Amino acid sequence: MIRSMTGFGQKHAPWQDGAVTVEVRSVNHRFLEIACRLPRPLHALEEPFKKAVQQRCTRGRIDMTVSVQGGKGRGGLINLDQAMAKQYHQALRRLKTSLKLPGSIDVALIAGLRDVLTVSDQPPEDPQLAMLVHQLAEEALDQMHAMRQREGTALAKDMHGRIQTLKDHRLAVAGRAPGLLQEGFERMKQRIGTLLGGGLRMFQGCIKNWPCMPTVATLRKK
């Protein structure tokens, strides 16, 4: 079965107060190349996704994108890097001691330092979310695979039609071939006769008695 290398699949599902979307796109490529774009907490799904693609495709570039959108009014996730905060605190204490600086090292100071507190839109790690994304990815891959099969069937039908057209033209040319030589010979006589004017009868007699002039039957034998 002929399969096209272009295809698309997309699946959605609600998740908490937002939604999860999985998109799969396939384009022409000499070999099989797979690229997955997943939220960081879902990176463990990359290898299973690649194996699922390999079970369905042998060629083409496959791009899979997973996105998790939060609902309206939902803020980002605040991440605390406690190890970074401890390093800042120790460095500030050493600085204060060595330079004999006044002032206190409090929470407000450390929280305002870079990378101690960060806000992320990434979804939290959740086994149920991973299961949902895996199910949506399988359905999107099946959708893309079905589209590749439909386009491949259409391509095969078009190719068979073109091949049949070529066969018909070949038969038409073969049917006309036996008379083409005689038609060309008659056109040549008419043109030469026009050029000779009054000497047409003499020319026709010469042609008739010309021993070297090949006949259609002779050319066919050759």
PyMOL commands that place a pseudoatom at each C-alpha (Angstrom):
pseudoatom trace, name=CA, resn=MET, resi=1, chain=A, elem=C, hetatm=0, pos=[0.000, 0.000, 0.000]
pseudoatom trace, name=CA, resn=ILE, resi=2, chain=A, elem=C, hetatm=0, pos=[1.273, 3.454, -0.923]
pseudoatom trace, name=CA, resn=ARG, resi=3, chain=A, elem=C, hetatm=0, pos=[1.321, 5.928, 1.963]
pseudoatom trace, name=CA, resn=SER, resi=4, chain=A, elem=C, hetatm=0, pos=[1.849, 9.644, 1.759]
pseudoatom trace, name=CA, resn=MET, resi=5, chain=A, elem=C, hetatm=0, pos=[4.491, 11.177, 4.026]
pseudoatom trace, name=CA, resn=THR, resi=6, chain=A, elem=C, hetatm=0, pos=[2.359, 14.217, 4.841]
pseudoatom trace, name=CA, resn=GLY, resi=7, chain=A, elem=C, hetatm=0, pos=[-0.187, 13.923, 7.606]
pseudoatom trace, name=CA, resn=PHE, resi=8, chain=A, elem=C, hetatm=0, pos=[-1.661, 15.664, 10.623]
pseudoatom trace, name=CA, resn=GLY, resi=9, chain=A, elem=C, hetatm=0, pos=[-3.339, 14.579, 13.827]
pseudoatom trace, name=CA, resn=GLN, resi=10, chain=A, elem=C, hetatm=0, pos=[-4.656, 16.608, 16.750]
pseudoatom trace, name=CA, resn=LYS, resi=11, chain=A, elem=C, hetatm=0, pos=[-6.432, 15.674, 19.963]
pseudoatom trace, name=CA, resn=HIS, resi=12, chain=A, elem=C, hetatm=0, pos=[-7.769, 17.779, 22.847]
pseudoatom trace, name=CA, resn=ALA, resi=13, chain=A, elem=C, hetatm=0, pos=[-8.981, 16.956, 26.327]
pseudoatom trace, name=CA, resn=PRO, resi=14, chain=A, elem=C, hetatm=0, pos=[-9.951, 19.030, 29.379]
pseudoatom trace, name=CA, resn=TRP, resi=15, chain=A, elem=C, hetatm=0, pos=[-7.526, 19.011, 32.281]
pseudoatom trace, name=CA, resn=GLN, resi=16, chain=A, elem=C, hetatm=0, pos=[-8.460, 20.529, 35.635]
pseudoatom trace, name=CA, resn=ASP, resi=17, chain=A, elem=C, hetatm=0, pos=[-9.533, 24.073, 34.761]
pseudoatom trace, name=CA, resn=GLY, resi=18, chain=A, elem=C, hetatm=0, pos=[-7.584, 24.109, 31.482]
pseudoatom trace, name=CA, resn=ALA, resi=19, chain=A, elem=C, hetatm=0, pos=[-6.936, 21.804, 28.529]
pseudoatom trace, name=CA, resn=VAL, resi=20, chain=A, elem=C, hetatm=0, pos=[-4.331, 19.484, 27.039]
pseudoatom trace, name=CA, resn=THR, resi=21, chain=A, elem=C, hetatm=0, pos=[-3.533, 19.456, 23.301]
pseudoatom trace, name=CA, resn=VAL, resi=22, chain=A, elem=C, hetatm=0, pos=[-1.397, 16.986, 21.363]
pseudoatom trace, name=CA, resn=GLU, resi=23, chain=A, elem=C, hetatm=0, pos=[-0.476, 17.744, 17.737]
pseudoatom trace, name=CA, resn=VAL, resi=24, chain=A, elem=C, hetatm=0, pos=[1.412, 15.463, 15.350]
pseudoatom trace, name=CA, resn=ARG, resi=25, chain=A, elem=C, hetatm=0, pos=[2.662, 16.615, 11.934]
pseudoatom trace, name=CA, resn=SER, resi=26, chain=A, elem=C, hetatm=0, pos=[4.416, 14.611, 9.261]
pseudoatom trace, name=CA, resn=VAL, resi=27, chain=A, elem=C, hetatm=0, pos=[6.295, 15.924, 6.205]
pseudoatom trace, name=CA, resn=ASN, resi=28, chain=A, elem=C, hetatm=0, pos=[8.502, 14.419, 3.527]
pseudoatom trace, name=CA, resn=HIS, resi=29, chain=A, elem=C, hetatm=0, pos=[11.964, 13.279, 4.595]
pseudoatom trace, name=CA, resn=ARG, resi=30, chain=A, elem=C, hetatm=0, pos=[14.434, 10.731, 3.283]
pseudoatom trace, name=CA, resn=PHE, resi=31, chain=A, elem=C, hetatm=0, pos=[14.704, 8.954, 6.636]
pseudoatom trace, name=CA, resn=LEU, resi=32, chain=A, elem=C, hetatm=0, pos=[12.612, 8.774, 9.800]
pseudoatom trace, name=CA, resn=GLU, resi=33, chain=A, elem=C, hetatm=0, pos=[13.249, 11.792, 12.030]
pseudoatom trace, name=CA, resn=ILE, resi=34, chain=A, elem=C, hetatm=0, pos=[11.225, 12.382, 15.190]
pseudoatom trace, name=CA, resn=ALA, resi=35, chain=A, elem=C, hetatm=0, pos=[11.093, 15.591, 17.233]
pseudoatom trace, name=CA, resn=CYS, resi=36, chain=A, elem=C, hetatm=0, pos=[9.069, 15.908, 20.456]
pseudoatom trace, name=CA, resn=ARG, resi=37, chain=A, elem=C, hetatm=0, pos=[8.259, 19.199, 22.193]
pseudoatom trace, name=CA, resn=LEU, resi=38, chain=A, elem=C, hetatm=0, pos=[7.004, 18.428, 25.671]
pseudoatom trace, name=CA, resn=PRO, resi=39, chain=A, elem=C, hetatm=0, pos=[6.611, 20.399, 28.899]
pseudoatom trace, name=CA, resn=ARG, resi=40, chain=A, elem=C, hetatm=0, pos=[9.494, 19.687, 31.253]
pseudoatom trace, name=CA, resn=PRO, resi=41, chain=A, elem=C, hetatm=0, pos=[7.483, 17.502, 33.692]
pseudoatom trace, name=CA, resn=LEU, resi=42, chain=A, elem=C, hetatm=0, pos=[6.466, 15.267, 30.753]
pseudoatom trace, name=CA, resn=HIS, resi=43, chain=A, elem=C, hetatm=0, pos=[9.945, 14.663, 29.287]
pseudoatom trace, name=CA, resn=ALA, resi=44, chain=A, elem=C, hetatm=0, pos=[9.810, 11.043, 30.457]
pseudoatom trace, name=CA, resn=LEU, resi=45, chain=A, elem=C, hetatm=0, pos=[7.191, 10.408, 27.743]
pseudoatom trace, name=CA, resn=GLU, resi=46, chain=A, elem=C, hetatm=0, pos=[9.568, 11.261, 24.885]
pseudoatom trace, name=CA, resn=GLU, resi=47, chain=A, elem=C, hetatm=0, pos=[10.971, 7.732, 24.426]
pseudoatom trace, name=CA, resn=PRO, resi=48, chain=A, elem=C, hetatm=0, pos=[7.551, 5.998, 24.514]
pseudoatom trace, name=CA, resn=PHE, resi=49, chain=A, elem=C, hetatm=0, pos=[6.287, 8.533, 21.963]
pseudoatom trace, name=CA, resn=LYS, resi=50, chain=A, elem=C, hetatm=0, pos=[9.221, 7.838, 19.636]
pseudoatom trace, name=CA, resn=LYS, resi=51, chain=A, elem=C, hetatm=0, pos=[8.605, 4.085, 19.841]
pseudoatom trace, name=CA, resn=ALA, resi=52, chain=A, elem=C, hetatm=0, pos=[4.920, 4.641, 19.045]
pseudoatom trace, name=CA, resn=VAL, resi=53, chain=A, elem=C, hetatm=0, pos=[5.898, 6.661, 15.965]
pseudoatom trace, name=CA, resn=GLN, resi=54, chain=A, elem=C, hetatm=0, pos=[8.374, 3.983, 14.819]
pseudoatom trace, name=CA, resn=GLN, resi=55, chain=A, elem=C, hetatm=0, pos=[5.616, 1.369, 14.974]
pseudoatom trace, name=CA, resn=ARG, resi=56, chain=A, elem=C, hetatm=0, pos=[3.563, 3.366, 12.468]
pseudoatom trace, name=CA, resn=CYS, resi=57, chain=A, elem=C, hetatm=0, pos=[6.103, 5.150, 10.240]
pseudoatom trace, name=CA, resn=THR, resi=58, chain=A, elem=C, hetatm=0, pos=[9.339, 4.222, 8.470]
pseudoatom trace, name=CA, resn=ARG, resi=59, chain=A, elem=C, hetatm=0, pos=[10.059, 7.542, 6.705]
pseudoatom trace, name=CA, resn=GLY, resi=60, chain=A, elem=C, hetatm=0, pos=[9.284, 11.220, 7.113]
pseudoatom trace, name=CA, resn=ARG, resi=61, chain=A, elem=C, hetatm=0, pos=[9.894, 13.947, 9.675]
pseudoatom trace, name=CA, resn=ILE, resi=62, chain=A, elem=C, hetatm=0, pos=[7.440, 13.651, 12.558]
pseudoatom trace, name=CA, resn=ASP, resi=63, chain=A, elem=C, hetatm=0, pos=[6.903, 16.603, 14.909]
pseudoatom trace, name=CA, resn=MET, resi=64, chain=A, elem=C, hetatm=0, pos=[4.905, 16.038, 18.099]
pseudoatom trace, name=CA, resn=THR, resi=65, chain=A, elem=C, hetatm=0, pos=[3.906, 18.973, 20.304]
pseudoatom trace, name=CA, resn=VAL, resi=66, chain=A, elem=C, hetatm=0, pos=[2.210, 18.723, 23.687]
pseudoatom trace, name=CA, resn=SER, resi=67, chain=A, elem=C, hetatm=0, pos=[0.803, 21.837, 25.360]
pseudoatom trace, name=CA, resn=VAL, resi=68, chain=A, elem=C, hetatm=0, pos=[-1.009, 22.234, 28.665]
pseudoatom trace, name=CA, resn=GLN, resi=69, chain=A, elem=C, hetatm=0, pos=[-3.050, 25.417, 29.019]
pseudoatom trace, name=CA, resn=GLY, resi=70, chain=A, elem=C, hetatm=0, pos=[-4.333, 26.705, 32.322]
pseudoatom trace, name=CA, resn=GLY, resi=71, chain=A, elem=C, hetatm=0, pos=[-7.815, 28.082, 32.778]
pseudoatom trace, name=CA, resn=LYS, resi=72, chain=A, elem=C, hetatm=0, pos=[-8.713, 31.764, 32.966]
pseudoatom trace, name=CA, resn=GLY, resi=73, chain=A, elem=C, hetatm=0, pos=[-7.411, 33.464, 36.041]
pseudoatom trace, name=CA, resn=ARG, resi=74, chain=A, elem=C, hetatm=0, pos=[-4.966, 30.692, 36.781]
pseudoatom trace, name=CA, resn=GLY, resi=75, chain=A, elem=C, hetatm=0, pos=[-1.550, 32.017, 37.731]
pseudoatom trace, name=CA, resn=GLY, resi=76, chain=A, elem=C, hetatm=0, pos=[1.805, 30.453, 37.115]
pseudoatom trace, name=CA, resn=LEU, resi=77, chain=A, elem=C, hetatm=0, pos=[3.624, 28.136, 39.472]
pseudoatom trace, name=CA, resn=ILE, resi=78, chain=A, elem=C, hetatm=0, pos=[6.120, 29.654, 41.898]
pseudoatom trace, name=CA, resn=ASN, resi=79, chain=A, elem=C, hetatm=0, pos=[9.309, 27.629, 42.234]
pseudoatom trace, name=CA, resn=LEU, resi=80, chain=A, elem=C, hetatm=0, pos=[11.744, 28.052, 45.117]
pseudoatom trace, name=CA, resn=ASP, resi=81, chain=A, elem=C, hetatm=0, pos=[15.385, 27.135, 44.613]
pseudoatom trace, name=CA, resn=GLN, resi=82, chain=A, elem=C, hetatm=0, pos=[16.320, 26.558, 48.239]
pseudoatom trace, name=CA, resn=ALA, resi=83, chain=A, elem=C, hetatm=0, pos=[19.878, 25.500, 47.473]
pseudoatom trace, name=CA, resn=MET, resi=84, chain=A, elem=C, hetatm=0, pos=[20.433, 28.738, 45.570]
pseudoatom trace, name=CA, resn=ALA, resi=85, chain=A, elem=C, hetatm=0, pos=[18.991, 30.741, 48.481]
pseudoatom trace, name=CA, resn=LYS, resi=86, chain=A, elem=C, hetatm=0, pos=[21.425, 29.082, 50.926]
pseudoatom trace, name=CA, resn=GLN, resi=87, chain=A, elem=C, hetatm=0, pos=[24.377, 29.907, 48.681]
pseudoatom trace, name=CA, resn=TYR, resi=88, chain=A, elem=C, hetatm=0, pos=[23.269, 33.543, 48.478]
pseudoatom trace, name=CA, resn=HIS, resi=89, chain=A, elem=C, hetatm=0, pos=[22.871, 33.695, 52.265]
pseudoatom trace, name=CA, resn=GLN, resi=90, chain=A, elem=C, hetatm=0, pos=[26.321, 32.255, 52.916]
pseudoatom trace, name=CA, resn=ALA, resi=91, chain=A, elem=C, hetatm=0, pos=[27.934, 34.560, 50.356]
pseudoatom trace, name=CA, resn=LEU, resi=92, chain=A, elem=C, hetatm=0, pos=[26.244, 37.628, 51.862]
pseudoatom trace, name=CA, resn=ARG, resi=93, chain=A, elem=C, hetatm=0, pos=[27.317, 36.662, 55.380]
pseudoatom trace, name=CA, resn=ARG, resi=94, chain=A, elem=C, hetatm=0, pos=[30.923, 36.303, 54.270]
pseudoatom trace, name=CA, resn=LEU, resi=95, chain=A, elem=C, hetatm=0, pos=[30.706, 39.639, 52.461]
pseudoatom trace, name=CA, resn=LYS, resi=96, chain=A, elem=C, hetatm=0, pos=[29.232, 41.348, 55.534]
pseudoatom trace, name=CA, resn=THR, resi=97, chain=A, elem=C, hetatm=0, pos=[31.916, 39.916, 57.812]
pseudoatom trace, name=CA, resn=SER, resi=98, chain=A, elem=C, hetatm=0, pos=[34.873, 40.657, 55.548]
pseudoatom trace, name=CA, resn=LEU, resi=99, chain=A, elem=C, hetatm=0, pos=[33.798, 44.232, 54.819]
pseudoatom trace, name=CA, resn=LYS, resi=100, chain=A, elem=C, hetatm=0, pos=[32.265, 44.837, 58.279]
pseudoatom trace, name=CA, resn=LEU, resi=101, chain=A, elem=C, hetatm=0, pos=[29.037, 46.084, 56.725]
pseudoatom trace, name=CA, resn=PRO, resi=102, chain=A, elem=C, hetatm=0, pos=[25.963, 47.065, 58.763]
pseudoatom trace, name=CA, resn=GLY, resi=103, chain=A, elem=C, hetatm=0, pos=[22.441, 45.822, 58.088]
pseudoatom trace, name=CA, resn=SER, resi=104, chain=A, elem=C, hetatm=0, pos=[20.601, 42.512, 58.259]
pseudoatom trace, name=CA, resn=ILE, resi=105, chain=A, elem=C, hetatm=0, pos=[20.273, 39.696, 55.756]
pseudoatom trace, name=CA, resn=ASP, resi=106, chain=A, elem=C, hetatm=0, pos=[16.548, 38.977, 55.718]
pseudoatom trace, name=CA, resn=VAL, resi=107, chain=A, elem=C, hetatm=0, pos=[14.048, 37.022, 53.633]
pseudoatom trace, name=CA, resn=ALA, resi=108, chain=A, elem=C, hetatm=0, pos=[13.063, 40.013, 51.525]
pseudoatom trace, name=CA, resn=LEU, resi=109, chain=A, elem=C, hetatm=0, pos=[16.662, 40.557, 50.451]
pseudoatom trace, name=CA, resn=ILE, resi=110, chain=A, elem=C, hetatm=0, pos=[17.319, 36.934, 49.502]
pseudoatom trace, name=CA, resn=ALA, resi=111, chain=A, elem=C, hetatm=0, pos=[13.929, 36.446, 47.807]
pseudoatom trace, name=CA, resn=GLY, resi=112, chain=A, elem=C, hetatm=0, pos=[14.691, 39.362, 45.510]
pseudoatom trace, name=CA, resn=LEU, resi=113, chain=A, elem=C, hetatm=0, pos=[17.919, 37.821, 44.268]
pseudoatom trace, name=CA, resn=ARG, resi=114, chain=A, elem=C, hetatm=0, pos=[18.037, 36.187, 40.858]
pseudoatom trace, name=CA, resn=ASP, resi=115, chain=A, elem=C, hetatm=0, pos=[16.707, 32.631, 40.390]
pseudoatom trace, name=CA, resn=VAL, resi=116, chain=A, elem=C, hetatm=0, pos=[15.716, 32.179, 44.034]
pseudoatom trace, name=CA, resn=LEU, resi=117, chain=A, elem=C, hetatm=0, pos=[12.013, 32.519, 43.198]
pseudoatom trace, name=CA, resn=THR, resi=118, chain=A, elem=C, hetatm=0, pos=[10.815, 31.890, 39.665]
pseudoatom trace, name=CA, resn=VAL, resi=119, chain=A, elem=C, hetatm=0, pos=[7.357, 31.780, 38.101]
pseudoatom trace, name=CA, resn=SER, resi=120, chain=A, elem=C, hetatm=0, pos=[6.682, 29.028, 35.570]
pseudoatom trace, name=CA, resn=ASP, resi=121, chain=A, elem=C, hetatm=0, pos=[3.738, 28.080, 33.375]
pseudoatom trace, name=CA, resn=GLN, resi=122, chain=A, elem=C, hetatm=0, pos=[4.882, 24.454, 33.353]
pseudoatom trace, name=CA, resn=PRO, resi=123, chain=A, elem=C, hetatm=0, pos=[2.322, 21.995, 34.747]
pseudoatom trace, name=CA, resn=PRO, resi=124, chain=A, elem=C, hetatm=0, pos=[3.273, 20.098, 37.898]
pseudoatom trace, name=CA, resn=GLU, resi=125, chain=A, elem=C, hetatm=0, pos=[4.299, 16.455, 37.670]
pseudoatom trace, name=CA, resn=ASP, resi=126, chain=A, elem=C, hetatm=0, pos=[1.154, 14.359, 37.802]
pseudoatom trace, name=CA, resn=PRO, resi=127, chain=A, elem=C, hetatm=0, pos=[0.804, 10.665, 36.838]
pseudoatom trace, name=CA, resn=GLN, resi=128, chain=A, elem=C, hetatm=0, pos=[-2.787, 11.231, 35.709]
pseudoatom trace, name=CA, resn=LEU, resi=129, chain=A, elem=C, hetatm=0, pos=[-1.675, 14.030, 33.391]
pseudoatom trace, name=CA, resn=ALA, resi=130, chain=A, elem=C, hetatm=0, pos=[1.020, 11.769, 31.933]
pseudoatom trace, name=CA, resn=MET, resi=131, chain=A, elem=C, hetatm=0, pos=[-1.546, 9.011, 31.288]
pseudoatom trace, name=CA, resn=LEU, resi=132, chain=A, elem=C, hetatm=0, pos=[-3.916, 11.469, 29.620]
pseudoatom trace, name=CA, resn=VAL, resi=133, chain=A, elem=C, hetatm=0, pos=[-1.178, 12.878, 27.380]
pseudoatom trace, name=CA, resn=HIS, resi=134, chain=A, elem=C, hetatm=0, pos=[-0.059, 9.369, 26.416]
pseudoatom trace, name=CA, resn=GLN, resi=135, chain=A, elem=C, hetatm=0, pos=[-3.622, 8.428, 25.411]
pseudoatom trace, name=CA, resn=LEU, resi=136, chain=A, elem=C, hetatm=0, pos=[-4.071, 11.630, 23.383]
pseudoatom trace, name=CA, resn=ALA, resi=137, chain=A, elem=C, hetatm=0, pos=[-0.724, 11.056, 21.644]
pseudoatom trace, name=CA, resn=GLU, resi=138, chain=A, elem=C, hetatm=0, pos=[-1.755, 7.537, 20.584]
pseudoatom trace, name=CA, resn=GLU, resi=139, chain=A, elem=C, hetatm=0, pos=[-5.044, 8.859, 19.174]
pseudoatom trace, name=CA, resn=ALA, resi=140, chain=A, elem=C, hetatm=0, pos=[-3.315, 11.734, 17.350]
pseudoatom trace, name=CA, resn=LEU, resi=141, chain=A, elem=C, hetatm=0, pos=[-0.784, 9.309, 15.841]
pseudoatom trace, name=CA, resn=ASP, resi=142, chain=A, elem=C, hetatm=0, pos=[-3.603, 7.043, 14.630]
pseudoatom trace, name=CA, resn=GLN, resi=143, chain=A, elem=C, hetatm=0, pos=[-5.302, 10.075, 13.086]
pseudoatom trace, name=CA, resn=MET, resi=144, chain=A, elem=C, hetatm=0, pos=[-2.122, 11.128, 11.296]
pseudoatom trace, name=CA, resn=HIS, resi=145, chain=A, elem=C, hetatm=0, pos=[-1.472, 7.565, 10.109]
pseudoatom trace, name=CA, resn=ALA, resi=146, chain=A, elem=C, hetatm=0, pos=[-5.007, 7.297, 8.676]
pseudoatom trace, name=CA, resn=MET, resi=147, chain=A, elem=C, hetatm=0, pos=[-4.514, 10.593, 6.827]
pseudoatom trace, name=CA, resn=ARG, resi=148, chain=A, elem=C, hetatm=0, pos=[-1.238, 9.324, 5.318]
pseudoatom trace, name=CA, resn=GLN, resi=149, chain=A, elem=C, hetatm=0, pos=[-3.041, 6.190, 4.130]
pseudoatom trace, name=CA, resn=ARG, resi=150, chain=A, elem=C, hetatm=0, pos=[-5.898, 8.185, 2.558]
pseudoatom trace, name=CA, resn=GLU, resi=151, chain=A, elem=C, hetatm=0, pos=[-3.515, 10.466, 0.707]
pseudoatom trace, name=CA, resn=GLY, resi=152, chain=A, elem=C, hetatm=0, pos=[-1.451, 7.464, -0.395]
pseudoatom trace, name=CA, resn=THR, resi=153, chain=A, elem=C, hetatm=0, pos=[-4.566, 5.799, -1.827]
pseudoatom trace, name=CA, resn=ALA, resi=154, chain=A, elem=C, hetatm=0, pos=[-5.419, 8.997, -3.725]
pseudoatom trace, name=CA, resn=LEU, resi=155, chain=A, elem=C, hetatm=0, pos=[-1.857, 9.202, -5.081]
pseudoatom trace, name=CA, resn=ALA, resi=156, chain=A, elem=C, hetatm=0, pos=[-1.961, 5.579, -6.218]
pseudoatom trace, name=CA, resn=LYS, resi=157, chain=A, elem=C, hetatm=0, pos=[-5.272, 6.177, -8.020]
pseudoatom trace, name=CA, resn=ASP, resi=158, chain=A, elem=C, hetatm=0, pos=[-3.871, 9.228, -9.774]
pseudoatom trace, name=CA, resn=MET, resi=159, chain=A, elem=C, hetatm=0, pos=[-0.729, 7.331, -10.837]
pseudoatom trace, name=CA, resn=HIS, resi=160, chain=A, elem=C, hetatm=0, pos=[-2.767, 4.434, -12.252]
pseudoatom trace, name=CA, resn=GLY, resi=161, chain=A, elem=C, hetatm=0, pos=[-4.891, 6.913, -14.208]
pseudoatom trace, name=CA, resn=ARG, resi=162, chain=A, elem=C, hetatm=0, pos=[-1.811, 8.565, -15.699]
pseudoatom trace, name=CA, resn=ILE, resi=163, chain=A, elem=C, hetatm=0, pos=[-0.297, 5.193, -16.621]
pseudoatom trace, name=CA, resn=GLN, resi=164, chain=A, elem=C, hetatm=0, pos=[-3.520, 4.197, -18.391]
pseudoatom trace, name=CA, resn=THR, resi=165, chain=A, elem=C, hetatm=0, pos=[-3.516, 7.483, -20.307]
pseudoatom trace, name=CA, resn=LEU, resi=166, chain=A, elem=C, hetatm=0, pos=[0.034, 6.790, -21.499]
pseudoatom trace, name=CA, resn=LYS, resi=167, chain=A, elem=C, hetatm=0, pos=[-0.987, 3.304, -22.611]
pseudoatom trace, name=CA, resn=ASP, resi=168, chain=A, elem=C, hetatm=0, pos=[-3.937, 4.717, -24.572]
pseudoatom trace, name=CA, resn=HIS, resi=169, chain=A, elem=C, hetatm=0, pos=[-1.691, 7.251, -26.301]
pseudoatom trace, name=CA, resn=ARG, resi=170, chain=A, elem=C, hetatm=0, pos=[0.806, 4.522, -27.178]
pseudoatom trace, name=CA, resn=LEU, resi=171, chain=A, elem=C, hetatm=0, pos=[-1.902, 2.404, -28.776]
pseudoatom trace, name=CA, resn=ALA, resi=172, chain=A, elem=C, hetatm=0, pos=[-3.186, 5.421, -30.724]
pseudoatom trace, name=CA, resn=VAL, resi=173, chain=A, elem=C, hetatm=0, pos=[0.308, 6.174, -32.032]
pseudoatom trace, name=CA, resn=ALA, resi=174, chain=A, elem=C, hetatm=0, pos=[0.867, 2.525, -32.941]
pseudoatom trace, name=CA, resn=GLY, resi=175, chain=A, elem=C, hetatm=0, pos=[-2.439, 2.491, -34.865]
pseudoatom trace, name=CA, resn=ARG, resi=176, chain=A, elem=C, hetatm=0, pos=[-1.483, 5.524, -36.935]
pseudoatom trace, name=CA, resn=ALA, resi=177, chain=A, elem=C, hetatm=0, pos=[2.136, 4.502, -37.559]
pseudoatom trace, name=CA, resn=PRO, resi=178, chain=A, elem=C, hetatm=0, pos=[1.536, 2.315, -40.708]
pseudoatom trace, name=CA, resn=GLY, resi=179, chain=A, elem=C, hetatm=0, pos=[-0.079, 5.178, -42.635]
pseudoatom trace, name=CA, resn=LEU, resi=180, chain=A, elem=C, hetatm=0, pos=[2.238, 7.972, -41.541]
pseudoatom trace, name=CA, resn=LEU, resi=181, chain=A, elem=C, hetatm=0, pos=[4.977, 7.088, -44.062]
pseudoatom trace, name=CA, resn=GLN, resi=182, chain=A, elem=C, hetatm=0, pos=[2.563, 7.064, -46.980]
pseudoatom trace, name=CA, resn=GLU, resi=183, chain=A, elem=C, hetatm=0, pos=[0.965, 10.330, -45.863]
pseudoatom trace, name=CA, resn=GLY, resi=184, chain=A, elem=C, hetatm=0, pos=[4.381, 11.989, -45.682]
pseudoatom trace, name=CA, resn=PHE, resi=185, chain=A, elem=C, hetatm=0, pos=[5.282, 10.703, -49.128]
pseudoatom trace, name=CA, resn=GLU, resi=186, chain=A, elem=C, hetatm=0, pos=[2.061, 12.058, -50.621]
pseudoatom trace, name=CA, resn=ARG, resi=187, chain=A, elem=C, hetatm=0, pos=[2.624, 15.490, -49.038]
pseudoatom trace, name=CA, resn=MET, resi=188, chain=A, elem=C, hetatm=0, pos=[6.144, 15.553, -50.460]
pseudoatom trace, name=CA, resn=LYS, resi=189, chain=A, elem=C, hetatm=0, pos=[4.797, 14.806, -53.988]
pseudoatom trace, name=CA, resn=GLN, resi=190, chain=A, elem=C, hetatm=0, pos=[2.251, 17.602, -53.694]
pseudoatom trace, name=CA, resn=ARG, resi=191, chain=A, elem=C, hetatm=0, pos=[4.834, 20.161, -52.615]
pseudoatom trace, name=CA, resn=ILE, resi=192, chain=A, elem=C, hetatm=0, pos=[7.294, 19.209, -55.339]
pseudoatom trace, name=CA, resn=GLY, resi=193, chain=A, elem=C, hetatm=0, pos=[4.475, 19.240, -57.863]
pseudoatom trace, name=CA, resn=THR, resi=194, chain=A, elem=C, hetatm=0, pos=[3.535, 22.752, -56.792]
pseudoatom trace, name=CA, resn=LEU, resi=195, chain=A, elem=C, hetatm=0, pos=[7.122, 23.892, -57.248]
pseudoatom trace, name=CA, resn=LEU, resi=196, chain=A, elem=C, hetatm=0, pos=[7.383, 22.284, -60.708]
pseudoatom trace, name=CA, resn=GLY, resi=197, chain=A, elem=C, hetatm=0, pos=[4.115, 23.749, -61.921]
pseudoatom trace, name=CA, resn=GLY, resi=198, chain=A, elem=C, hetatm=0, pos=[3.535, 22.507, -65.478]
pseudoatom trace, name=CA, resn=GLY, resi=199, chain=A, elem=C, hetatm=0, pos=[6.060, 19.712, -65.084]
pseudoatom trace, name=CA, resn=LEU, resi=200, chain=A, elem=C, hetatm=0, pos=[3.888, 17.834, -62.588]
pseudoatom trace, name=CA, resn=ARG, resi=201, chain=A, elem=C, hetatm=0, pos=[3.015, 14.957, -64.976]
pseudoatom trace, name=CA, resn=MET, resi=202, chain=A, elem=C, hetatm=0, pos=[6.635, 14.502, -65.926]
pseudoatom trace, name=CA, resn=PHE, resi=203, chain=A, elem=C, hetatm=0, pos=[7.597, 14.474, -62.245]
pseudoatom trace, name=CA, resn=GLN, resi=204, chain=A, elem=C, hetatm=0, pos=[4.940, 11.889, -61.433]
pseudoatom trace, name=CA, resn=GLY, resi=205, chain=A, elem=C, hetatm=0, pos=[6.254, 9.704, -64.228]
pseudoatom trace, name=CA, resn=CYS, resi=206, chain=A, elem=C, hetatm=0, pos=[9.777, 9.982, -62.942]
pseudoatom trace, name=CA, resn=ILE, resi=207, chain=A, elem=C, hetatm=0, pos=[8.636, 9.100, -59.445]
pseudoatom trace, name=CA, resn=LYS, resi=208, chain=A, elem=C, hetatm=0, pos=[6.696, 6.122, -60.759]
pseudoatom trace, name=CA, resn=ASN, resi=209, chain=A, elem=C, hetatm=0, pos=[9.675, 4.777, -62.719]
pseudoatom trace, name=CA, resn=TRP, resi=210, chain=A, elem=C, hetatm=0, pos=[12.313, 5.728, -60.171]
pseudoatom trace, name=CA, resn=PRO, resi=211, chain=A, elem=C, hetatm=0, pos=[13.864, 2.383, -59.081]
pseudoatom trace, name=CA, resn=CYS, resi=212, chain=A, elem=C, hetatm=0, pos=[15.514, 3.780, -55.970]
pseudoatom trace, name=CA, resn=MET, resi=213, chain=A, elem=C, hetatm=0, pos=[12.320, 5.181, -54.445]
pseudoatom trace, name=CA, resn=PRO, resi=214, chain=A, elem=C, hetatm=0, pos=[11.412, 2.882, -51.521]
pseudoatom trace, name=CA, resn=THR, resi=215, chain=A, elem=C, hetatm=0, pos=[7.859, 1.730, -51.167]
pseudoatom trace, name=CA, resn=VAL, resi=216, chain=A, elem=C, hetatm=0, pos=[5.891, 1.517, -47.984]
pseudoatom trace, name=CA, resn=ALA, resi=217, chain=A, elem=C, hetatm=0, pos=[5.990, -2.288, -48.114]
pseudoatom trace, name=CA, resn=THR, resi=218, chain=A, elem=C, hetatm=0, pos=[9.779, -2.245, -48.523]
pseudoatom trace, name=CA, resn=LEU, resi=219, chain=A, elem=C, hetatm=0, pos=[10.243, 0.057, -45.550]
pseudoatom trace, name=CA, resn=ARG, resi=220, chain=A, elem=C, hetatm=0, pos=[7.979, -2.121, -43.455]
pseudoatom trace, name=CA, resn=LYS, resi=221, chain=A, elem=C, hetatm=0, pos=[10.138, -5.160, -44.238]
pseudoatom trace, name=CA, resn=LYS, resi=222, chain=A, elem=C, hetatm=0, pos=[13.256, -3.234, -43.218]
for i in range(1, 222): cmd.bond("trace and resi %d" % i, "trace and resi %d" % (i + 1))
show_as sticks, trace
zoom trace
